[in-house]
Amino acid sequence: MRGLTTNWILTLSASALGLAVLTPIVLACVRPRTLDEQMLFAGDEVVVGRVQSIEERWAKEMNGESVLWTVVDFRAEESLVSGAHNFDLKFFFRGGVRPGSPTTSITPSSEDVREGRRLLVFLALRRFGEATFGAGTYQVDSYAEVYRVLSFTDSSGVEREVVVGKGGGFAFQENAHLADARVQVGQIAAKRQRK
């Protein structure tokens, strides 16, 4: 009987340890979303533009722990929400993108966020971000908010701009023409403003 109790305790302890180890990973995962859901979650601003510069900073998180954040200076060519053109903004996210910098399971890819890269980005205004990095600084909650925009010339000689899709569970699952993305985001933003 004693051996059975010991085995039961060991099994229970191992299960609890496994749960404790897996819980942060599960909580840090990106929830699948449609474009409508993405706009609700982080659609205060949706911009297309270029990364101008990247700065990594240590700063306290809400729980007081000091963590690495990346702050990006971004030149927006256009807002898909307001229609504004050619303006500068800042956004930040948790983790670093420089070689050797600590990352998290939700940090955008260093291949996506680098100087000169053209992106479509979903941005959220959060009190924490403005208090930590300055008024008007937007937050990128995860890699799910960052999409590359590529330009190419098709076989008929017409230049096309494409938002590179990320697969199932993302706002843009498949590659989409930027013109189509512009219309879709604009329609959702207009619908939100009418409510």
Secondary structure by P-SEA (a helix, b strand, c coil): caaaaaaaaaaaaaaaaaaaaaaaaaaaccccccaaaaaaacccbbbbbbbcbbbbbbbbccccbbbbbbbbbcccccccccccccccbbbbbccccccccccccccccccccccccccbbbbbbcaaaaacccccbbbccccccbbbbbbbbccccbbbbbcccccccccccccccaaaaaaaaaaaaaaaaac
